[in-house]
Structure formats: structure tokens, C-alpha cells
């Protein structure tokens, strides 16, 4: 959630400033670009050298460098930031922020910032409970500044109570959760299927297909980036999700995939069925390995349950169902038939006749056909870019 975000971290003169080193490290590890602005008193608790080393940017204290006269432009810093985080935020700095005082670089950046501002209070119990502090916090919240609540525990004075700065891990989790709320698919559960299914012939052999799962995994990653709560039901594949907050359910057979989909489908706002599910499975599975014979081997097959059709029949009002059609002939006609028979909101058509499309590769070329039979054809793209096109269409349907 914080990858490529520009974050100004304000550090104030508090014993809790020692935690800022870990906070910077965690933000950088999350992929954020961090610039630290310190008050003069903060430098008594942690050195600018420490924070500049960890952030890979100069840690700024003053308006300008006395030896060179170079100006640290507070306006540019405020405009650069996607978010500003003040941690630790002392009672003194909170009072300045609440009343528009501007006697140091940090308060000047705060007044210049147009981005969301978060503050993590850090002070002793009585200071935190003082009516002046409570009023300042309330006023900052009225400015739409967001408080990261202080913790309860042992304080520097030896007292126990509320007022200690939230731990760096808690601050990062808070920022990620806040960022996620602003994403297009925040709060929506979405089910994705990916990969092949393997239908057992005996304990050694199976019927399968060439699906790598790359398209489905790219879709799941993109949905997670857009804020969705993703459940990924996948057949056997070596693919690994790039996003850590995806719930992965591993299955092998079509029957197992059906069961997993039915479990997740009820709560899902949308379902994108990109798996290549077997249409047939052996009628009888041998319990021992079938030995080679001189004569031909014949295996009786039976139809698997059509997962997409089953979900289409169970689809509730407002729920979105997306299917895929990989065709080799009569592509559009076959895709439209599938769209209509299985009660889909749109279908993603790709053809094995298109160079660069199909299984295993890193690119795909698709056409999206909706319920009104409106067609949108896309150029050959990476599967990540194709996933973005598909997920944008889903987001448009969800958000109207």
C-alpha cells in the first residue's frame, strides 16, 4: 500500500524519537520514498546522520544551511509529499500545528502540505490528559488531520498510562490501512480462479492442460493493489503472488475447485474465473498404477460440473461474474454463446490464433465482450497490463 509513496516524516524532540529510526527503515522497506524533517530538539535524541542514512535522503533541520546559504524549500517539500507523518508528535508541536505557529522548518512544511497529515502523539500521561492538549488534538482532527492513537504502558517518567507513541510497526500498519481505504475496490471481496486442474487417472497419471496460471495470478495481484480482499483459488502451478494480502486456496481437481469456489462465492462482490478447468474427468480412478499392456488402453470419461455455469445460476443481484474463452475457431460466436448461457457480466476472449496470446507466455491479447455485446479489443500487452484492463472494467461495474 505504501510502495512509491512520497512520505515526509516529521520527528520532534521526544525520547520516542529513537523509534523513528525503525519507522524510517520500515517505510523504506515498504517501498516508500522518505524525507525526514526534524526539529532542533529532535537532534538531541537521534542524529540527523542516522535518519539520513536510513532514508537515503538528507535529514533536514533548518530552513537553510548556514555554510552555503542553500535553502530547504518547505513549499516544495509540502507539495512533494503524498502523505506527511509526524512521529513522535510532542505536545509542543501539536500546539504549534493547531494554532498555525511557524517557527521551524517542520511547522512550515506542515502548513504547506496539501496531502493527508498523520500525527502520532508522544508525551507523558498528564501532558496527554491536559485540556489544552485535548483541545489541540480535537482542533487538528477538525482540520482532517488523522491521529495515530498513542499506546498505553510504561512512560519515560515511570508512570503507567496512555501517551506513549505507537510502535513503528503499528504506525506502518495504520498508514497502509488508511491508504487502502482510498483505493477503488476497498471493502470488496473478490474471488479469482487460476491455473489448470489435474484429473487423476491413477496415483501417478492425470489429465491436465498447459495453463500456467500467470493470467489469474496477475489479476489477483492487480485486484489486491486496488484494495480488494482477494481469494485466489488455484490449480497446480509454480506461480507466486506478488501481493502478500491474498488468500490462496490450493486445489488439484475440478471437483475441489468447485467446492472452494462455492465456499467463497457467497461473500464475493465479484468473481473472475480465469482457471482452465477440465471439462472431463475419468469415470473411475485406479487405486494402483495402471501397468503397461500390449493392447490399447481406453479410459472412460465423464463430464465435470461446469463451475462457471453453477456460479452463474447462483449469482445474486449486484454480483459480478466474469469468464474467459480461449478459442481456436469461431472465436466471437463461441464467446458470446458462453457469455449468454452462463449469465456473465462480461467475457474475456483470447485466441490461440493470435501470436503472443494463450498459455504459458508473458503476454496476452484480449477482447472484452459485455452483456450488450459491446466489444472492446486491446492490443497485445504484458499479462500484468491485461490484468489491469480487466480489473478496471470490474471496478467500473462495481462503482457504477
C-alpha positions as CSV (number, residue, x, y, z in Angstrom):
1,X,0.0,0.0,0.0
2,X,2.9,2.4,0.6
3,X,5.0,1.4,-2.5
4,X,6.3,4.5,-4.3
5,X,4.5,6.9,-1.9
6,X,6.4,10.1,-1.1
7,X,6.3,10.5,2.7
8,X,7.6,13.4,4.8
9,X,8.4,12.1,8.2
10,X,8.4,14.8,10.9
11,X,10.4,13.9,14.0
12,X,10.0,16.0,17.2
13,X,12.0,16.3,20.4
14,X,10.9,13.3,22.4
15,X,12.6,10.3,23.9
16,X,10.3,8.3,21.5
17,X,12.4,9.8,18.6
18,X,14.7,6.7,18.9
19,X,11.8,4.7,17.4
20,X,11.9,6.9,14.3
21,X,15.0,5.0,13.0
22,X,13.0,1.8,12.8
23,X,10.0,3.7,11.4
24,X,12.1,5.1,8.6
25,X,13.5,1.6,7.9
26,X,10.1,0.0,7.8
27,X,8.7,2.7,5.5
28,X,11.6,2.3,3.1
29,X,11.3,-1.4,3.2
30,X,7.6,-1.0,2.2
31,X,8.8,0.8,-0.9
32,X,8.1,4.4,0.2
33,X,10.3,7.4,-0.6
34,X,11.0,9.0,2.7
35,X,12.3,12.5,3.5
36,X,12.9,13.3,7.2
37,X,12.3,16.8,8.7
38,X,13.4,17.2,12.3
39,X,13.0,19.9,15.0
40,X,16.2,21.1,16.6
41,X,15.3,19.4,19.8
42,X,14.8,16.1,18.0
43,X,18.5,16.1,17.1
44,X,19.3,15.9,20.8
45,X,17.6,12.4,20.8
46,X,18.6,11.0,17.5
47,X,21.2,12.3,15.0
48,X,20.2,13.5,11.5
49,X,23.0,11.3,10.2
50,X,21.2,8.2,11.4
51,X,17.9,9.2,9.8
52,X,19.5,10.4,6.5
53,X,21.4,7.1,6.2
54,X,18.3,5.1,6.7
55,X,16.1,7.2,4.5
56,X,18.8,7.7,1.8
57,X,17.9,11.4,1.8
58,X,19.3,14.3,3.9
59,X,17.5,14.7,7.2
60,X,16.6,18.4,7.3
61,X,16.6,20.5,10.5
62,X,16.9,24.2,9.5
63,X,15.5,26.4,6.8
64,X,18.9,26.8,5.2
65,X,22.5,25.6,5.5
66,X,24.5,28.3,7.2
67,X,27.7,27.4,5.5
68,X,26.3,27.5,1.9
69,X,23.1,29.5,2.3
70,X,21.3,26.7,0.5
71,X,17.5,26.9,1.2
72,X,15.5,23.9,2.3
73,X,12.3,24.7,0.4
74,X,9.4,23.9,2.7
75,X,6.8,24.6,0.0
76,X,8.4,22.1,-2.4
77,X,8.5,19.5,0.4
78,X,4.9,20.0,1.2
79,X,3.9,19.6,-2.5
80,X,6.2,16.6,-3.0
81,X,4.6,14.6,-0.2
82,X,1.8,12.1,-0.8
83,X,1.4,12.0,3.0
84,X,3.0,13.7,6.0
85,X,3.6,11.7,9.2
86,X,4.7,13.4,12.4
87,X,6.0,10.7,14.8
88,X,6.8,11.4,17.5
89,X,4.4,14.4,17.8
90,X,5.1,16.3,21.0
91,X,2.7,18.4,22.9
92,X,4.6,21.5,21.8
93,X,4.5,20.6,18.1
94,X,0.8,19.7,18.4
95,X,0.1,23.1,19.9
96,X,2.0,24.8,17.0
97,X,0.2,22.8,14.4
98,X,-3.2,23.5,16.0
99,X,-2.6,27.3,16.1
100,X,-0.7,27.8,12.9
101,X,2.6,28.8,14.5
102,X,5.5,28.6,12.2
103,X,8.9,28.9,13.9
104,X,10.8,26.0,12.5
105,X,11.1,24.0,9.2
106,X,8.8,21.2,10.3
107,X,5.9,23.5,11.1
108,X,6.5,25.4,7.8
109,X,6.3,22.1,5.9
110,X,3.1,21.2,7.8
111,X,1.4,24.5,6.8
112,X,2.5,24.0,3.2
113,X,1.3,20.4,2.9
114,X,-1.7,19.6,0.7
115,X,-1.5,15.9,1.4
116,X,-3.1,13.9,4.3
117,X,-1.3,14.6,7.6
118,X,-1.0,11.9,10.3
119,X,0.3,12.5,13.8
120,X,1.4,10.0,16.4
121,X,1.4,11.8,19.8
122,X,4.2,11.0,22.3
123,X,4.2,12.6,25.8
124,X,3.7,11.8,29.5
125,X,0.3,10.9,30.9
126,X,-0.6,14.2,32.5
127,X,0.5,16.2,29.4
128,X,-1.6,13.9,27.2
129,X,-4.6,14.4,29.5
130,X,-4.3,18.1,29.9
131,X,-7.3,20.1,28.5
132,X,-5.0,22.2,26.3
133,X,-3.6,19.1,24.6
134,X,-7.1,17.5,24.2
135,X,-8.3,20.8,22.6
136,X,-5.3,20.9,20.2
137,X,-5.8,17.3,19.2
138,X,-9.5,17.9,18.6
139,X,-8.7,21.0,16.5
140,X,-6.2,19.1,14.4
141,X,-8.8,16.4,13.7
142,X,-11.2,19.2,12.7
143,X,-8.6,20.1,10.1
144,X,-8.9,16.5,8.8
145,X,-5.5,15.6,10.2
146,X,-5.5,12.0,11.3
147,X,-4.3,10.8,14.7
148,X,-2.4,7.5,15.1
149,X,-3.6,6.8,18.7
150,X,-1.0,6.6,21.4
151,X,-0.4,3.4,23.3
152,X,-0.9,2.6,27.0
153,X,2.0,1.4,29.0
154,X,5.1,2.4,30.9
155,X,6.2,6.0,30.2
156,X,9.6,7.7,30.4
157,X,8.6,9.3,33.7
158,X,8.0,5.9,35.2
159,X,4.2,6.3,35.2
160,X,1.9,3.9,33.5
161,X,-0.9,5.1,31.2
162,X,-1.7,6.5,27.8
163,X,0.7,8.7,26.0
164,X,3.5,6.5,24.6
165,X,4.0,6.7,20.8
166,X,2.5,3.9,18.8
167,X,5.1,1.3,17.8
168,X,6.7,1.7,14.3
169,X,5.1,-1.5,13.1
170,X,1.7,-0.2,14.3
171,X,2.2,3.1,12.5
172,X,3.1,1.4,9.2
173,X,0.1,-0.9,9.5
174,X,-2.1,2.2,10.3
175,X,-0.8,4.0,7.2
176,X,-1.3,1.0,5.0
177,X,-4.9,0.6,6.2
178,X,-5.7,4.3,5.7
179,X,-4.2,4.1,2.2
180,X,-6.2,1.0,1.4
181,X,-9.5,2.8,2.3
182,X,-8.9,5.2,-0.6
183,X,-8.5,2.5,-3.2
184,X,-11.2,1.8,-5.8
185,X,-12.0,-1.7,-4.6
186,X,-11.6,-1.2,-0.9
187,X,-14.0,-3.2,1.2
188,X,-14.9,-5.6,-1.6
189,X,-14.3,-9.3,-1.6
190,X,-13.4,-10.8,-5.0
191,X,-12.9,-14.4,-5.9
192,X,-10.3,-15.3,-8.6
193,X,-9.5,-18.7,-10.1
194,X,-6.3,-19.5,-11.8
195,X,-4.2,-22.3,-13.3
196,X,-5.1,-25.8,-14.6
197,X,-6.9,-28.7,-12.9
198,X,-5.4,-32.2,-12.8
199,X,-7.9,-35.1,-13.1
200,X,-6.4,-38.3,-11.7
201,X,-6.3,-41.4,-13.8
202,X,-4.3,-43.4,-11.2
203,X,-2.0,-42.4,-8.3
204,X,0.7,-41.4,-10.9
205,X,-1.0,-40.1,-14.1
206,X,-3.6,-37.4,-14.7
207,X,-5.4,-35.5,-17.4
208,X,-4.4,-31.8,-17.5
209,X,-3.7,-28.8,-19.7
210,X,-1.0,-26.2,-20.4
211,X,-2.3,-23.4,-18.2
212,X,0.5,-21.7,-16.2
213,X,-1.8,-19.6,-14.0
214,X,0.1,-16.4,-14.9
215,X,-3.0,-14.5,-16.1
216,X,-5.1,-15.4,-13.0
217,X,-2.2,-14.5,-10.6
218,X,-1.7,-11.2,-12.4
219,X,-5.4,-10.4,-12.0
220,X,-5.3,-11.3,-8.3
221,X,-2.3,-9.1,-7.7
222,X,-3.9,-6.2,-9.5
223,X,-7.2,-6.5,-7.6
224,X,-5.2,-6.5,-4.3
225,X,-3.4,-3.4,-5.4
226,X,-6.8,-1.8,-6.0
227,X,-7.8,-2.6,-2.4
228,X,-9.9,-5.7,-2.8
229,X,-9.9,-8.6,-0.4
230,X,-8.9,-11.3,-2.8
231,X,-9.4,-15.1,-2.5
232,X,-7.3,-16.9,-5.2
233,X,-8.4,-20.5,-5.9
234,X,-5.6,-22.0,-7.9
235,X,-4.8,-25.3,-9.5
236,X,-1.3,-26.8,-9.6
237,X,1.1,-24.0,-10.6
238,X,4.6,-22.7,-9.7
239,X,3.2,-19.1,-9.7
240,X,3.6,-16.9,-6.5
241,X,1.5,-13.9,-5.7
242,X,3.4,-10.6,-5.5
243,X,0.9,-9.2,-3.1
244,X,1.1,-10.6,0.5
245,X,-2.6,-10.0,1.4
246,X,-4.1,-12.5,-1.0
247,X,-5.8,-15.6,0.5
248,X,-4.6,-18.5,-1.6
249,X,-6.5,-21.8,-1.7
250,X,-4.7,-24.6,-3.5
251,X,-6.7,-27.3,-5.3
252,X,-5.9,-30.0,-7.8
253,X,-9.1,-31.3,-9.4
254,X,-12.2,-29.6,-10.9
255,X,-14.3,-31.0,-8.1
256,X,-12.0,-29.4,-5.5
257,X,-12.1,-26.1,-7.4
258,X,-15.9,-26.2,-7.4
259,X,-16.0,-26.8,-3.7
260,X,-13.5,-24.0,-2.9
261,X,-15.4,-21.5,-5.2
262,X,-18.8,-22.3,-3.7
263,X,-17.3,-21.7,-0.2
264,X,-16.0,-18.2,-1.2
265,X,-18.7,-17.2,-3.7
266,X,-21.4,-16.2,-1.3
267,X,-19.5,-13.3,0.2
268,X,-17.8,-12.2,-3.1
269,X,-18.8,-9.0,-4.8
270,X,-17.2,-10.2,-8.0
271,X,-15.7,-13.4,-9.3
272,X,-13.2,-13.7,-12.2
273,X,-12.9,-17.2,-13.5
274,X,-9.6,-17.4,-15.4
275,X,-8.8,-21.0,-14.5
276,X,-8.6,-23.6,-17.3
277,X,-10.9,-26.2,-15.7
278,X,-11.1,-29.7,-17.2
279,X,-14.4,-30.5,-19.0
280,X,-14.0,-34.2,-18.4
281,X,-12.6,-36.4,-15.7
282,X,-12.0,-40.2,-15.5
283,X,-15.2,-42.1,-14.5
284,X,-13.1,-44.4,-12.4
285,X,-9.8,-43.6,-10.8
286,X,-7.5,-46.6,-10.4
287,X,-6.2,-47.1,-6.8
288,X,-2.9,-48.6,-8.1
289,X,-0.7,-47.5,-11.0
290,X,-2.0,-48.9,-14.3
291,X,0.6,-51.2,-15.8
292,X,1.5,-51.1,-19.5
293,X,-0.3,-53.6,-21.7
294,X,0.2,-55.0,-25.2
295,X,-3.3,-53.9,-26.2
296,X,-4.7,-50.3,-26.2
297,X,-5.9,-48.6,-23.1
298,X,-9.3,-47.0,-23.0
299,X,-10.3,-44.6,-20.2
300,X,-14.0,-43.8,-19.8
301,X,-14.5,-40.1,-19.1
302,X,-17.4,-38.2,-17.5
303,X,-18.3,-34.6,-17.6
304,X,-17.1,-32.4,-14.7
305,X,-19.5,-30.0,-13.1
306,X,-19.5,-26.7,-15.0
307,X,-18.2,-24.3,-12.3
308,X,-18.9,-21.1,-14.3
309,X,-22.5,-22.2,-15.1
310,X,-23.1,-23.2,-11.5
311,X,-21.9,-19.8,-10.2
312,X,-23.9,-18.0,-13.0
313,X,-27.1,-19.8,-11.8
314,X,-26.4,-18.8,-8.2
315,X,-25.4,-15.2,-9.0
316,X,-27.3,-12.7,-6.9
317,X,-28.4,-9.2,-7.9
318,X,-25.4,-6.9,-8.0
319,X,-22.9,-9.7,-8.1
320,X,-20.4,-9.6,-11.0
321,X,-19.3,-12.7,-12.8
322,X,-16.5,-12.8,-15.4
323,X,-15.5,-15.7,-17.6
324,X,-12.7,-16.4,-20.1
325,X,-13.0,-18.0,-23.5
326,X,-9.8,-19.4,-25.1
327,X,-10.8,-20.3,-28.6
328,X,-9.2,-21.7,-31.8
329,X,-12.1,-21.2,-34.2
330,X,-15.4,-19.2,-34.4
331,X,-14.0,-17.2,-31.6
332,X,-16.6,-14.5,-31.1
333,X,-19.6,-16.7,-31.7
334,X,-18.3,-19.2,-29.1
335,X,-17.5,-16.5,-26.6
336,X,-20.9,-14.8,-27.0
337,X,-22.7,-18.2,-26.6
338,X,-20.7,-18.8,-23.4
339,X,-21.4,-15.3,-22.1
340,X,-25.2,-15.7,-22.5
341,X,-25.5,-19.3,-21.4
342,X,-23.6,-18.8,-18.2
343,X,-25.1,-15.5,-17.1
344,X,-21.8,-13.5,-17.2
345,X,-21.4,-9.7,-17.0
346,X,-18.6,-9.9,-19.5
347,X,-16.3,-12.4,-21.1
348,X,-12.6,-12.1,-21.9
349,X,-11.9,-13.7,-25.3
350,X,-8.4,-14.6,-26.4
351,X,-7.5,-16.8,-29.4
352,X,-4.7,-19.2,-29.8
353,X,-4.5,-17.9,-33.4
354,X,-3.1,-14.6,-32.1
355,X,0.7,-14.6,-31.8
356,X,1.8,-13.9,-28.2
357,X,-1.6,-15.0,-26.7
358,X,-2.5,-18.1,-24.9
359,X,-0.9,-20.4,-22.3
360,X,2.5,-20.1,-20.6
361,X,3.7,-16.8,-22.2
362,X,4.1,-13.4,-20.6
363,X,1.8,-11.6,-23.0
364,X,-1.8,-11.8,-24.0
365,X,-4.2,-10.2,-26.5
366,X,-7.9,-10.0,-25.4
367,X,-11.3,-8.8,-26.5
368,X,-13.9,-8.0,-23.8
369,X,-17.5,-8.6,-24.7
370,X,-20.2,-7.3,-22.3
371,X,-23.9,-8.3,-21.8
372,X,-24.9,-5.8,-24.5
373,X,-22.4,-7.5,-26.9
374,X,-20.3,-4.4,-27.0
375,X,-16.8,-5.4,-27.9
376,X,-13.5,-3.8,-26.7
377,X,-10.4,-5.1,-28.4
378,X,-7.0,-4.5,-26.8
379,X,-3.5,-4.7,-28.3
380,X,-1.0,-7.3,-27.4
381,X,0.2,-6.5,-23.9
382,X,2.0,-8.0,-20.9
383,X,-0.3,-10.1,-18.7
384,X,0.1,-7.5,-16.0
385,X,-1.2,-4.8,-18.3
386,X,-4.0,-7.1,-19.5
387,X,-4.9,-7.8,-15.8
388,X,-5.2,-4.0,-15.3
389,X,-7.6,-3.6,-18.2
390,X,-9.8,-6.5,-16.9
391,X,-9.8,-5.2,-13.3
392,X,-10.5,-1.6,-14.4
393,X,-13.6,-3.0,-16.1
394,X,-14.7,-4.8,-12.9
395,X,-14.1,-1.7,-10.8
396,X,-16.3,0.3,-13.2
397,X,-19.1,-2.2,-12.8
398,X,-18.8,-2.2,-9.0
399,X,-18.6,1.5,-8.6
400,X,-21.1,2.4,-11.3
